[in-house]
């Protein structure tokens, strides 16, 4: 409380629990110099998160806080979210490896809509689920400060995805991105007016991620090249991409190579191509359900490009 020198404090793996978190919280309310605090792996739980959250509401110095591996769940996420609503200094928050579920993510998302200082948020290895990722994604449409968000092990370049930092190409190939990142990416690119090429090759976007990317493509008017190869997308994901192609007028190149869309998925894409007039380069060769040329010919107006099989 009275320290005027210490600026960094690392207390990881000390089993301080919620009682220790309470003591730390009381000190933070009055400490004016500590800028970096790590409490990782301390079993503080939701109650401990509440004490830290209360301190963050009044603390005017701390810029970096590490709370990973602390068993923080929905209630803890709520307390942290409430703190972010009023905190004016914290720029980096690490909440990895906790138990934050969609409800906890909802509170954090609501906080992001008004928070004007946080630039880095780490939420990988929680229990966010599709709904939780949606809460965060929706918040990012309003938030203007967050630059880096990690939901599954690789930080997403938020400002670039939103078009705030104007780049025409984003390469996210082979980053281990799951449907969680796919949902946030979709939310960000939906209104991006400058991004021309997005490479998501070799990830694990899956059907859920493809669904949200499809919804984004219905709105996006700038993206011309999208690479979704090797992403475990099945017929259901292909259906959503197909529905998007019926509305999209900008995309000219689409790579669905080495997914598992099968004949059913190819039919969805083919039906879309009867309406879509923009796409000129399509690659889609399912691995587990190989298509014959005849099957693709029935549905695809550019078979020579998308079917590379004998």
C-alpha positions as CSV (number, residue, x, y, z in Angstrom):
1,X,0.0,0.0,0.0
2,X,2.8,2.4,0.9
3,X,5.4,1.1,-1.7
4,X,6.6,3.9,-4.0
5,X,9.3,2.0,-5.8
6,X,8.2,-1.5,-7.0
7,X,6.7,-1.4,-10.5
8,X,6.5,-5.1,-11.3
9,X,5.3,-7.9,-9.1
10,X,5.3,-11.6,-10.1
11,X,3.5,-13.9,-7.6
12,X,2.8,-16.9,-9.9
13,X,2.4,-20.4,-8.5
14,X,2.1,-19.3,-4.9
15,X,-1.3,-20.7,-4.0
16,X,-2.5,-17.4,-2.6
17,X,-6.1,-18.3,-3.1
18,X,-9.0,-15.9,-2.8
19,X,-7.8,-14.6,0.6
20,X,-4.4,-13.7,-0.9
21,X,-6.2,-12.0,-3.8
22,X,-8.2,-10.0,-1.3
23,X,-5.0,-8.7,0.3
24,X,-3.5,-7.9,-3.1
25,X,-6.7,-6.1,-4.1
26,X,-6.7,-3.9,-1.0
27,X,-3.2,-2.9,-1.8
28,X,-3.9,-2.2,-5.4
29,X,-6.7,0.3,-4.5
30,X,-4.0,2.6,-2.9
31,X,-0.8,1.7,-4.7
32,X,0.1,4.4,-7.3
33,X,3.2,2.9,-8.9
34,X,2.8,-0.8,-9.6
35,X,2.3,-1.2,-13.4
36,X,2.6,-5.0,-13.9
37,X,1.2,-7.7,-11.8
38,X,1.2,-11.5,-12.4
39,X,-1.0,-13.7,-10.3
40,X,-1.0,-16.7,-12.6
41,X,-1.7,-20.2,-11.3
42,X,-2.9,-19.1,-7.8
43,X,-6.3,-20.7,-7.5
44,X,-8.0,-17.3,-6.8
45,X,-11.3,-18.4,-8.4
46,X,-14.3,-16.2,-8.8
47,X,-14.1,-14.7,-5.3
48,X,-10.5,-13.7,-5.9
49,X,-11.4,-12.3,-9.3
50,X,-14.0,-10.2,-7.5
51,X,-11.4,-8.7,-5.1
52,X,-9.1,-7.9,-8.0
53,X,-11.9,-6.5,-10.1
54,X,-13.0,-4.1,-7.3
55,X,-9.4,-2.9,-7.1
56,X,-9.2,-2.3,-10.8
57,X,-12.2,0.1,-10.6
58,X,-10.1,2.6,-8.6
59,X,-6.5,1.7,-9.4
60,X,-4.9,4.3,-11.6
61,X,-1.5,2.8,-12.3
62,X,-1.6,-0.9,-13.3
63,X,-1.2,-1.5,-17.1
64,X,-0.6,-5.3,-17.3
65,X,-2.4,-8.0,-15.4
66,X,-1.9,-11.8,-15.7
67,X,-4.7,-13.9,-14.2
68,X,-4.2,-17.1,-16.2
69,X,-4.8,-20.6,-14.7
70,X,-6.8,-19.4,-11.8
71,X,-10.1,-21.3,-12.1
72,X,-12.0,-18.1,-12.9
73,X,-15.5,-18.9,-14.2
74,X,-18.6,-17.0,-15.2
75,X,-19.0,-14.9,-12.0
76,X,-15.3,-14.0,-12.1
77,X,-15.7,-13.0,-15.8
78,X,-18.6,-10.8,-14.7
79,X,-16.4,-9.1,-12.0
80,X,-13.6,-8.5,-14.4
81,X,-16.0,-7.2,-17.0
82,X,-17.5,-4.7,-14.6
83,X,-14.0,-3.6,-13.7
84,X,-13.1,-3.0,-17.3
85,X,-16.1,-0.7,-17.6
86,X,-14.5,1.9,-15.3
87,X,-10.7,1.1,-15.4
88,X,-8.7,3.7,-17.3
89,X,-5.2,2.3,-17.3
90,X,-5.1,-1.5,-18.0
91,X,-3.8,-2.2,-21.5
92,X,-3.0,-5.9,-21.3
93,X,-5.2,-8.6,-19.7
94,X,-4.3,-12.3,-19.7
95,X,-7.3,-14.6,-18.8
96,X,-6.0,-17.8,-20.4
97,X,-6.7,-21.2,-19.1
98,X,-9.6,-20.4,-16.9
99,X,-13.3,-21.5,-16.9
100,X,-14.9,-18.5,-18.5
101,X,-18.0,-19.6,-20.3
102,X,-20.4,-17.7,-22.7
103,X,-22.0,-15.9,-19.8
104,X,-18.6,-14.6,-18.5
105,X,-17.7,-13.7,-22.1
106,X,-20.9,-11.8,-22.4
107,X,-19.9,-9.5,-19.5
108,X,-16.4,-9.0,-20.9
109,X,-17.8,-8.2,-24.3
110,X,-20.1,-5.6,-22.8
111,X,-17.2,-4.0,-21.1
112,X,-15.2,-3.9,-24.4
113,X,-17.9,-1.8,-25.9
114,X,-17.1,1.1,-23.6
115,X,-13.5,0.4,-22.6
116,X,-11.1,2.8,-24.2
117,X,-7.7,1.6,-23.0
118,X,-7.3,-2.2,-23.3
119,X,-5.2,-3.2,-26.3
120,X,-4.4,-6.8,-25.7
121,X,-6.8,-9.5,-24.5
122,X,-5.9,-13.2,-24.1
123,X,-8.8,-15.6,-23.6
124,X,-7.5,-18.9,-25.1
125,X,-8.3,-22.2,-23.5
126,X,-11.5,-21.1,-21.7
127,X,-15.0,-22.4,-22.2
128,X,-16.2,-19.6,-24.4
129,X,-18.0,-21.7,-27.1
130,X,-19.7,-20.3,-30.1
131,X,-21.9,-17.9,-28.1
132,X,-19.0,-16.6,-26.1
133,X,-17.0,-15.8,-29.3
134,X,-20.0,-14.1,-30.7
135,X,-20.3,-11.8,-27.7
136,X,-16.6,-10.8,-28.1
137,X,-17.0,-10.4,-31.9
138,X,-20.1,-8.2,-31.6
139,X,-18.2,-6.0,-29.1
140,X,-15.3,-5.5,-31.5
141,X,-17.7,-3.8,-33.9
142,X,-17.9,-1.0,-31.4
143,X,-14.6,-1.2,-29.6
144,X,-11.9,1.1,-31.1
145,X,-8.8,0.3,-29.0
146,X,-8.2,-3.5,-28.9
147,X,-5.4,-4.4,-31.3
148,X,-4.7,-8.0,-30.3
149,X,-7.1,-10.8,-29.3
150,X,-6.1,-14.5,-28.7
151,X,-8.9,-17.0,-28.5
152,X,-7.1,-20.2,-29.4
153,X,-3.3,-19.8,-29.3
154,X,-2.6,-17.1,-31.9
155,X,-3.3,-13.4,-31.5
156,X,-5.6,-12.0,-34.2
157,X,-4.6,-8.6,-35.7
158,X,-7.9,-6.9,-34.9
159,X,-7.3,-3.4,-36.3
160,X,-6.2,-4.9,-39.7
161,X,-9.2,-7.3,-39.8
162,X,-11.6,-4.4,-39.1
163,X,-9.9,-2.2,-41.7
164,X,-9.0,0.4,-39.1
165,X,-5.3,-0.2,-40.1
166,X,-5.6,-0.3,-43.9
167,X,-4.0,-3.4,-45.3
168,X,-5.1,-5.3,-48.4
169,X,-3.7,-8.7,-47.5
170,X,-3.8,-10.7,-44.2
171,X,-2.0,-14.0,-43.9
172,X,-3.2,-16.3,-41.1
173,X,-2.1,-19.6,-42.6
174,X,-1.4,-22.5,-40.3
175,X,-2.0,-20.7,-37.0
176,X,-4.2,-23.3,-35.4
177,X,-7.2,-21.1,-35.5
178,X,-10.5,-22.7,-34.5
179,X,-14.1,-21.8,-35.1
180,X,-13.7,-19.3,-32.2
181,X,-11.3,-17.2,-34.2
182,X,-13.4,-17.8,-37.3
183,X,-16.4,-16.2,-35.6
184,X,-14.4,-13.1,-34.5
185,X,-12.7,-12.8,-37.9
186,X,-16.1,-12.9,-39.6
187,X,-17.4,-10.2,-37.3
188,X,-14.4,-8.0,-38.1
189,X,-14.3,-8.3,-41.8
190,X,-18.0,-7.9,-42.4
191,X,-17.6,-4.1,-42.8
192,X,-14.0,-4.0,-43.8
193,X,-13.8,-1.9,-47.0
194,X,-10.1,-2.2,-47.7
195,X,-9.1,-5.9,-47.2
196,X,-8.8,-7.7,-50.6
197,X,-7.2,-11.0,-49.7
198,X,-7.6,-13.2,-46.6
199,X,-5.6,-16.4,-46.2
200,X,-7.0,-18.9,-43.6
201,X,-5.4,-22.0,-45.1
202,X,-4.4,-24.9,-42.8
203,X,-6.5,-24.0,-39.8
204,X,-9.5,-25.6,-38.0
205,X,-12.3,-23.2,-38.8
206,X,-14.8,-26.0,-39.3
207,X,-18.5,-25.7,-40.0
208,X,-19.3,-23.2,-37.3
209,X,-16.5,-20.9,-38.4
210,X,-17.6,-21.3,-42.0
211,X,-21.1,-20.4,-41.1
212,X,-20.1,-17.0,-39.6
213,X,-17.6,-16.3,-42.4
214,X,-20.5,-17.0,-44.8
215,X,-22.6,-14.4,-43.0
216,X,-19.8,-11.9,-43.3
217,X,-19.5,-12.5,-47.0
218,X,-23.1,-11.6,-47.5
219,X,-22.2,-8.1,-46.3
220,X,-18.6,-7.6,-47.3
221,X,-18.1,-5.7,-50.5
222,X,-14.3,-5.6,-50.8
223,X,-12.8,-9.0,-50.3
224,X,-11.8,-10.6,-53.6
225,X,-9.7,-13.6,-52.5
226,X,-10.5,-16.0,-49.7
227,X,-8.5,-19.1,-48.9
228,X,-10.3,-21.7,-46.6
229,X,-8.3,-24.7,-47.7
230,X,-7.6,-27.5,-45.2
231,X,-10.1,-26.3,-42.6
232,X,-12.2,-29.3,-41.8
233,X,-15.2,-27.8,-43.4
234,X,-18.0,-30.3,-44.3
235,X,-21.2,-30.2,-46.3
236,X,-22.9,-28.0,-43.7
237,X,-20.1,-25.4,-43.8
238,X,-20.2,-25.5,-47.6
239,X,-23.9,-24.8,-47.5
240,X,-23.3,-21.6,-45.6
241,X,-20.6,-20.6,-48.0
242,X,-22.9,-21.3,-50.9
243,X,-25.7,-19.2,-49.4
244,X,-23.2,-16.4,-49.1
245,X,-22.1,-16.7,-52.7
246,X,-25.6,-16.1,-53.9
247,X,-25.4,-12.6,-52.4
248,X,-21.7,-11.7,-52.7
249,X,-20.7,-9.6,-55.7
250,X,-17.0,-9.0,-54.9
251,X,-15.3,-12.4,-54.3
252,X,-13.5,-13.6,-57.4
253,X,-11.2,-16.3,-55.9
254,X,-12.3,-19.0,-53.4
255,X,-10.2,-21.9,-52.2
256,X,-12.0,-24.8,-50.4
257,X,-9.2,-27.3,-51.3
258,X,-8.8,-30.4,-49.1
259,X,-11.9,-30.0,-47.0
260,X,-14.6,-32.6,-46.6
261,X,-17.5,-30.9,-48.4
262,X,-18.4,-34.1,-50.4
263,X,-21.0,-34.3,-53.2
264,X,-23.6,-32.6,-51.0
265,X,-21.3,-29.6,-50.3
266,X,-20.4,-29.4,-54.0
267,X,-24.1,-29.3,-54.8
268,X,-24.6,-26.3,-52.5
269,X,-21.6,-24.5,-54.1
270,X,-22.8,-25.4,-57.6
271,X,-26.3,-24.1,-56.9
272,X,-24.8,-20.8,-55.7
273,X,-22.8,-20.5,-58.9
274,X,-26.0,-20.5,-61.0
275,X,-26.7,-17.1,-59.4
276,X,-23.2,-15.8,-58.6
277,X,-21.6,-13.9,-61.5
278,X,-18.4,-12.7,-59.8
279,X,-16.4,-15.8,-58.9
280,X,-14.0,-16.8,-61.6
281,X,-11.5,-19.1,-59.7
282,X,-12.8,-21.9,-57.4
283,X,-10.9,-24.8,-56.0
284,X,-12.7,-27.5,-54.0
285,X,-11.4,-31.0,-53.8
286,X,-12.8,-33.0,-50.8
287,X,-10.5,-35.5,-49.2
288,X,-12.8,-38.0,-47.6
289,X,-15.5,-37.9,-50.3
290,X,-13.8,-37.6,-53.6
291,X,-15.9,-36.2,-56.4
292,X,-15.9,-37.4,-60.0
293,X,-15.7,-34.8,-62.7
294,X,-19.3,-35.7,-63.7
295,X,-20.6,-34.8,-60.2
296,X,-18.9,-31.5,-60.2
297,X,-19.8,-30.7,-63.8
298,X,-23.5,-31.0,-62.8
299,X,-23.2,-28.2,-60.4
300,X,-20.2,-26.0,-61.1
301,X,-19.8,-23.7,-64.1
302,X,-16.0,-23.7,-63.7
303,X,-15.2,-27.4,-63.3
304,X,-11.8,-27.1,-65.0
305,X,-10.7,-24.9,-62.2
306,X,-12.2,-26.6,-59.1
307,X,-11.9,-30.2,-60.0
308,X,-8.3,-31.3,-60.4
309,X,-9.0,-35.0,-60.3
310,X,-8.8,-37.5,-63.1
